[in-house]
Amino acid sequence: MVAEHRVSVEQADQAEAPADTSGYRSAPPQDPNGIGKYYQGRQIAHVMGHEGAEWLERGDRQEEERTDVLLRELKLKPTDVVADIGAGTGYFSFRISPLVPQGKVLAVDIQPEMIKYLSDHKATNKAQNVQPILGTVQNPNLPVGSVDMVLIVDAYHEFDHPREMMRAIRNSLRPSGRVALVEYRGEDPNVPIKRIHKMTEAQARKEMEAIGMVFVENIKSLPQQHLLIFRKS
């Protein structure tokens, strides 16, 4: 009877325990380039450190990724407030700056070395409307309800707290605000990037919808990357 009672209590506890709806799972890395943490079935990749700054500023990047096309497709207004998440060296922040002369660019990174780089290069790039912000792995520290466009280029797949980060980003958006998620196409084996550093459209939509973002469109103008647009629900 004691054993039966113990089993019934354990069963009751399991039935009453709330389900884990966070989407996270810990397991040994399936890919050595990733961490032992999974979100919505996707293994999270290691973060590229500030030591990789030269790769961000490589001379053939515009031709290879058509970053000029990407910026044009964002359709920014001169008064927009744009948050560049994972800004790094400011490759996009400094190029967005002249496109929003009456607005500003919130250049967010979690690495103090990148924030220093951004601050040191504002004057050289004549980008006084670029505001470097030191974020954390769970919060980009953006002002609530004040951002028109959030741009995340080849960085989201490295967020080790993607759910928390995207919730905070969602809260930063104005009612008409948008998120532009740029990731190398996981569906295309010809894109010469390690698999863990790519995402499929289906996976990206699944993760964005999990935190209340609504898919708007996939702008298919880039040679290697998805340009996925989302808005608040």
Summary of the structure (lengths in Angstrom):
residues: 233
radius of gyration: 19.9
end to end distance: 52.6
largest distance: 78.8
contacts: 680
relative contact order: 0.14
helix: 33%
strand: 28%
